[in-house]
Amino acid sequence: MKIIRARDYDHMSRQAANIISAQVILKPDCVLGLATGSSPIGTYKQLIEWYNKGDIDFSRVRTVNLDEYVGLDYSNEQSYIYFMRNNFFDHVNIDLTNTNVPCGTNPDAAAECARYDYIIKELGGIDLQLLGIGPNGHIGFNEPGDSFIKGTHKVALHESTIQANKRFFEREEDVPKFAFTMGIVDIMQAERVVMVASGENKAEAVRNAFFGPVTPRVPGSILQLHKNFTLVADEAALSKI
């Protein structure tokens, strides 16, 4: 495990973008695993800036996103496909047919999960997976539990996750209670994993995940066992270690 200590959110975002841009330059047709939420927005903004300067080309890149809310379609502003287009895809020259997000409106959960695992396999796996971490230690929507779940699955979101996400919705009752998410094996089989963490509200999760035991009660702790894992975190997120 490698830790990059950043001064603040902007510095963290630039450091993570450096790693991702190097991956794309070295392997133009790489497979990027992408994350949503507030943590990676700055990273995407930095990548867009470098694209606009002509420093990076996304035309051959393939992507797979970590997760999607169950019940939200691509037109819903809180869906993760909408998030990705609004914050990244629509601002670079990526081919949208090469981007993949779980289908939140598929009523057959088992079929959707199998479909998504097949996509990842057909792409040859993930070259670089970008992650954030939830206050309860979740990665993707792999919530704390009794065991690590291997493949893509439908998950009931913990109350702490719902509370953390309600700021994005008009009413708390509008927050989806379920999501499709990549499993732990999908993430762990990525050639490289980069996590961004910012703010004091992530400090306890960072301490528990990377300076405590490996346990499904803190899903992010599994990354201690990854062969090429980098945590990029600001001073506030590292304040408890």
N, C-alpha and C positions, 0 to 999 in steps of 0.2 A: 504494500500500500504506500502510495506517495501522497503527501499533503502539500498543497500550494497555499500559502497564507497570503491573502489579498488584503489591501488596506480597507476597501469598502466595496459596495455593490458594483460600481462601475469597473473597478480594477479586477474584481472577480469575473465579471462578464467578459472582459477583454482577455484575461488569461484562458478562460474556457474556449473562447472563440479562436484563440491562437491554436489550440490543440485540434479543434475541429477543422479549421482551414488547412492545417498541415496534412490532416488525413485526406481531405479532398484533393489537395495538390499532388500528394504522393500516389493516390489511387482515385482517378477521376470518376470511375464507375463504382465507387464504394457504396456500401449499404450503411446508412446512418439510422440509428434508433433515436427517436426524438421524444422530448418530454414537453408537457404543457405546464401551466401555472405561472405565478409571478416570477419565480426564480430564474427561468431561462430566457425571459423576455429581453433582458439586456444583452445576452449572448447573441440572440437572433438579430437584434438591432446592429450589433457590431459586425456580424457577418454580412448583413445587407449593405452597410457602409462600405465594406471592402469590396463587395460585388460591384457597387456603383462606381468605385474607383478602377475597376477592371482587374482587381487583384485575385479574384477567385471565380471559378466557373462551375455552376451547378447543373449544367445541361445533361450530364450523364449519371448524376447521383440518383440512387434509389433510397427511399425512406420507408420506415415502419414506425408508427407511433405506438407508445406504450399502452394507451387506454382510450376509452370513450364511455361517456355516460349512457346507460341503458335508457331508451325512450326518446333521446334527442336526435334529430336528423341534421343534415348538413346546413340547413337554412337557419337553425336555431343559433342565436348569437352566443350561447353558452356551451354549445357543442365543441368538442376538441378539434373537429375538422374545420369548423369556422375559425377557431382560434389560430390554427396553423396557417390558414390562408391569410388571415388578417395580419398576423404578426411575422410571417416569414414567406410562405410559398408565393404569394402574389407580388412579392417585391424582388424576387430573383428569377433567374432563367431556368428554374427546375421544371421538368416535364410533369404535369400533374398526374399523368397516367403512371408515373413511376413512384407515386406517393401512396401510402397505405395507412388507413386508420380503421380500427374495428367499426363495424356497422351497428350503431346503437339501436336501430329500429328493426333488426332481424328478430322475429318472435321466437325463433328456434335457437336458443342459447348454445346448445351443444354443437349444432351445425356451424354457428358463427365462430365458436372457439376453435373447432377443427379446421375451418377455412383459414383462420388467421395463422395458426401454427403451420399449415401447409404453405402459405405465402412465405413465411420466414424461412422455411426449409428450402423452398424452390429458389429463393434469392441467394442461397448458400450461406445463410447465417448473417449476423450483424458484425460489421467491422468496428464500429464505434457506437456505443450506447450512451446517450446523455440522460442523466437522472437529476431529479431533485429529491428531497426527503421531507416527509410529513412530520409534524410535531410529535406524532406517536411512533415515528420510525418507519412508516410505510414507504415503499418504493413502488412506482406505478400506483396501482391500487391494491397491492399485496398488503393487506391489513394484518395487524398482530393476531396470532392464533396459536393453535397447538402444533401445527406442522407447516413446512414450506410446501406450497402447491407448485407443481412442476410446470405445467403448460398454461396456455391462455384459458381463462375461466371467468365465469360471472361471479361477482363478489357483492355481498351486502356491505355497504359502507358503514364504518364505525361512526358513532355519534360525534366523536371528536373531529373526524374528517368532514362530516356534514356541517358542523359548526364553523370549521375553518373555511369552507367553501361558500357559506351562505352570503358572504359579502358580495358575491358576483351575481346574486339573484335578487329580484324585487322582494320576494317573500321567502321565509325559511321553508315553507311548505312546498315551494317550487324546486328546491334542491333535490336532484335525483337521489334515490336511496340505493341504487345498484349501478354497477359499471362492469364493462368487460375490460380485462387487463391481461397483459403478458404475464406469464408465470416466472417463477424464480429461475428455472432452467433456461428459458429464453434469454433472460438477462445475463446469467452467469456464463452462457456459451458465447457471448459477444467477445470479440478479440480484445477489445479495450472498453473500459467503462469510465466515464467521467461524470462526477457528481458536482453540482453547484449548490452551495448552502450559504444563506445570508440572513443576518439578523439574530437578535438575542432569542427570539422565539424558536429558533432551530438549535440553539446551543445544547440543550439537554438531549435532544435526539442525536446530535453528532457525538456527544460524549457516550451515550448508551450504545450507539451503533458501532463505534470504532475503538472504544476504550473499555468495553465490557464484554461479556460472553457472547458467543454466536448462538442466537436463539430465535425461533420463529415469533417470540413475543416482541422482538425488535427486528422486523424483516430486513432492514438495511444492514444488520450485522453480518449477514451472509457474505457481504462484499469483502470482509476481512480475508476470505478464502479465494478471492479472484486473483488470477495470475497477473493482471495488469490494470489495477484500479487506481484512479487519481481523484482525490477530494480537493476541490477548489473552493475555499471558504474564506469569508471575510473575518475580521477581528472579532466582531460580535458573535458570529456563529461558533468561533473557536474559544470563546471566553470561559468555558467551563472545563477546558482540558489543560 
